Amino acid sequence: GVCGRRLNVWNLSCRSLIQCFDLGEDSLPLSVKFLHNPDAAEGYVSCALSGIVYRFYKCEANNWAVEEVIRIPAKDVTGWIMPKMPAFTVDLIISVDDRYLYLCNWWHGDIRQYELSKTCKPRLVGQVFVGGSILRGGPVTVCRDEELKCQPEPLVVKCKRVYGGPSKLQLSLDGKRLYVTNSLYSTWDKQFYPNVVREGSVMLQIDVDTERGGLTVNKNFLVDFGKEPNGPCLAHDIRFASGDSTS
């Protein structure tokens, strides 16, 4: 009962709450995005603690409905604060052409790309790990995993070990460059990824295959916020001056 669990629909013309969807105890609906197509009255909401993404859409009766379309399973672990590590999906972004949805998982450490030709059935077509709490050689051991056969390798870009997990995303207008930072909230950074606080966060570039789907870390791109003049910084949001997928 600590975290939010409801998706609310408001009528802004009369400033009234018209519908309320209960998405489950401690689901923590965090990121809400509509499709860019102005004629498409639908979008997605990611629930940070349950690892579930719901599609919301307008019905013929002029009311709204929700349905579960993505579920990322928790992992059984040792060496962590709980015996199960849920997905912690802190950001969701949709390409300008509405072809792909991107989702970042702060605890597990992966960024996912889903194809949206059927908006009610997103299809996973790309995945890349850029840190996280389940890396091989770390304090956490994965005992049971419904998705992976082994724990991911640590990420090194331009001779720098990348700590933390993917937090905020931004996508170029052409959909080919996905940028990610790895600081979520300084208090939580200190608890889960103290190395990020000590060394500063980073911004990475993920190269996107916009034809067939697929994600690749660009090993020639690194913005190291640990080298700022006034000490290590924790970078969060990303914006393009000339326009991006959330403009």
SULMOPE-V214945 format. One record per helix or strand of 2 or more residues. SS is the DSSP state (2 for helix, 1 for strand). FROM is the first residue (numbers start at 0). LEN is the number of residues. If there is no record, write none. Layout:
ss->SS from->FROM len->LEN
ss->SS from->FROM len->LEN
//
This chain:
ss->1 from->5 len->6
ss->1 from->15 len->7
ss->1 from->28 len->6
ss->1 from->41 len->6
ss->1 from->51 len->7
ss->1 from->63 len->8
ss->1 from->74 len->4
ss->1 from->83 len->2
ss->1 from->88 len->6
ss->1 from->99 len->6
ss->1 from->109 len->6
ss->1 from->122 len->7
ss->1 from->140 len->4
ss->1 from->154 len->3
ss->1 from->159 len->3
ss->1 from->167 len->4
ss->1 from->176 len->5
ss->2 from->185 len->7
ss->2 from->193 len->6
ss->1 from->201 len->7
ss->1 from->214 len->3
ss->1 from->222 len->2
ss->2 from->224 len->3
//
